[in-house]
Amino acid sequence: MTVPPGGTTPPNPPETKPVRMSPVEQVLAQLGRQKWAVDTCDAAALKSLYTADSAQVIYQAGPDGRTEIARLRGRDEIIGAITAGWARTAATWYPGAMIHQIGSVVPEPAADGRIRCRSYASFLALDADGVPALKGYGSYDDIWALDEGEWRLAYRETVMYGHQPSRG
């Protein structure tokens, strides 16, 4: 077998059309992008994932029920809270320090042409000895809205179990 110049990619790949994605596929991709942005500390990527008037409520839950720990309003406030958490953990952060593993994703139609997307997350990290550990888990109940041609988070309710978020 002859390898083309420059590696394994043919020198002149055939012209291809972009793959069209359904609204649900677009929302699922945006959900993944949001987690990648959080896990890689990419604040610039987060800006395109929230509506300007987005809202988020975060609860800590356990056997005795759940307690609201944060209520955020607007893209800037939400991203500010995320980046403040990064600042508090910057001394120990590195790529892969924590990973959100998303699963059991259930997208469905919502009012006003929006998409509701419920999912679970496992919060994975390395402990002080470098051993992978489950730090906690949670659920997301999201409403995604088409905003300037992109699907963006308009509302998120987060319920966390076990994991204690970094708070100032």
C-alpha distance (Angstrom), angle and dihedral (degrees) to the residues before:
residue distance angle dihedral
M1 . . .
T2 3.77 . .
V3 3.79 117.2 .
P4 3.81 111.9 -142.5
P5 3.82 118.2 -121.4
G6 3.80 111.8 -79.7
G7 3.80 96.9 30.9
T8 3.76 129.8 -74.5
T9 3.81 99.5 -22.4
P10 3.81 115.0 96.5
P11 3.81 110.1 -113.0
N12 3.83 92.7 -122.0
P13 3.81 110.2 27.8
P14 3.79 113.9 -160.8
E15 3.80 117.6 -99.2
T16 3.77 111.0 -93.8
K17 3.77 133.0 -170.3
P18 3.79 119.0 -126.3
V19 3.77 113.5 -96.0
R20 3.80 111.3 -108.8
M21 3.78 114.5 -132.7
S22 3.78 126.0 -157.9
P23 3.82 118.4 -122.1
V24 3.82 90.2 -102.0
E25 3.81 91.4 51.1
Q26 3.81 89.0 49.3
V27 3.82 91.2 51.8
L28 3.81 91.3 48.8
A29 3.80 89.8 50.7
Q30 3.82 90.7 49.2
L31 3.82 90.7 49.5
G32 3.80 88.8 54.6
R33 3.81 91.7 45.9
Q34 3.81 90.5 52.1
K35 3.80 91.8 54.3
W36 3.83 92.0 44.5
A37 3.82 89.8 51.0
V38 3.82 91.8 50.6
D39 3.81 93.5 45.8
T40 3.82 93.7 47.8
C41 3.83 96.1 41.0
D42 3.81 92.0 -118.9
A43 3.82 104.9 158.5
A44 3.81 92.5 171.2
A45 3.81 91.0 59.7
L46 3.81 91.2 50.6
K47 3.83 93.0 61.0
S48 3.80 93.2 69.8
L49 3.81 92.9 48.0
Y50 3.83 100.5 63.8
T51 3.80 132.4 59.0
A52 3.81 114.0 -120.8
D53 3.83 90.1 -110.1
S54 3.81 96.2 40.1
A55 3.81 117.9 148.4
Q56 3.78 131.5 -155.4
V57 3.80 133.0 -172.6
I58 3.81 119.8 -168.5
Y59 3.80 124.6 -161.4
Q60 3.81 132.1 -172.9
A61 3.81 110.0 -145.2
G62 3.76 139.3 -171.6
P63 3.78 142.5 139.4
D64 3.82 91.7 -49.1
G65 3.82 95.1 54.0
R66 3.77 129.8 -99.3
T67 3.79 135.4 -51.6
E68 3.78 125.6 -157.5
I69 3.81 109.2 -120.4
A70 3.82 101.0 171.4
R71 3.80 140.9 14.0
L72 3.79 114.6 -170.9
R73 3.81 130.5 -176.0
G74 3.77 127.3 -164.6
R75 3.80 133.8 16.9
D76 3.81 93.6 -90.7
E77 3.80 94.8 51.2
I78 3.82 92.5 46.9
I79 3.80 93.8 48.1
G80 3.82 89.6 43.1
A81 3.82 90.3 56.7
I82 3.80 91.3 48.4
T83 3.81 93.8 48.7
A84 3.83 91.4 44.9
G85 3.80 87.5 58.0
W86 3.79 89.3 51.1
A87 3.81 90.1 51.3
R88 3.82 91.4 52.8
T89 3.82 91.8 52.2
A90 3.83 98.2 35.9
A91 3.81 94.3 110.2
T92 3.80 91.7 62.9
W93 3.82 100.9 29.2
Y94 3.79 124.4 112.0
P95 3.83 131.5 152.5
G96 3.79 105.9 -68.3
A97 3.82 94.6 19.7
M98 3.81 87.5 126.7
I99 3.77 130.1 8.7
H100 3.79 128.2 -167.8
Q101 3.78 108.9 -144.4
I102 3.81 108.9 -160.4
G103 3.80 122.5 -155.1
S104 3.81 146.4 150.4
V105 3.80 89.6 45.4
V106 3.81 114.7 -174.9
P107 3.83 115.7 -174.2
E108 3.81 117.7 -175.6
P109 3.80 139.0 161.6
A110 3.81 117.2 -82.3
A111 3.81 133.9 -173.3
D112 3.81 122.2 -66.8
G113 3.82 94.5 22.7
R114 3.79 92.6 -62.5
I115 3.80 127.3 134.5
R116 3.79 124.5 -126.8
C117 3.78 113.5 -150.5
R118 3.79 122.2 -174.6
S119 3.80 120.3 -171.6
Y120 3.78 144.7 158.6
A121 3.79 126.5 -127.1
S122 3.77 134.2 -160.5
F123 3.81 115.0 -153.0
L124 3.79 107.1 -142.0
A125 3.80 126.3 -173.8
L126 3.76 142.9 152.0
D127 3.81 116.8 -99.7
A128 3.82 123.2 -134.8
D129 3.83 90.1 -81.9
G130 3.82 92.8 51.4
V131 3.80 94.1 -105.2
P132 3.82 116.4 141.2
A133 3.80 111.3 -111.9
L134 3.78 139.3 179.8
K135 3.82 104.4 -119.2
G136 3.78 94.5 -175.1
Y137 3.78 142.4 -61.4
G138 3.74 138.4 -119.5
S139 3.75 149.1 175.0
Y140 3.80 132.1 -116.4
D141 3.79 125.5 -154.5
D142 3.80 105.1 -170.8
I143 3.77 136.5 -179.3
W144 3.81 112.9 -156.1
A145 3.81 121.4 -162.4
L146 3.79 131.6 -167.0
D147 3.81 103.4 -114.5
E148 3.81 122.7 174.2
G149 3.80 90.2 -19.7
E150 3.84 95.2 -50.4
W151 3.79 131.1 95.8
R152 3.80 107.2 -119.4
L153 3.79 136.8 176.4
A154 3.80 109.1 -94.7
Y155 3.81 96.7 169.5
R156 3.80 135.5 7.5
E157 3.77 130.7 -176.5
T158 3.79 111.6 -167.6
V159 3.80 124.3 -168.3
M160 3.82 114.6 -170.5
Y161 3.78 126.0 -163.5
G162 3.79 121.2 -165.6
H163 3.81 98.2 -14.3
Q164 3.79 114.4 102.5
P165 3.81 108.0 -152.8
S166 3.77 118.7 -136.5
R167 3.80 106.5 -97.7
G168 3.76 130.9 175.1
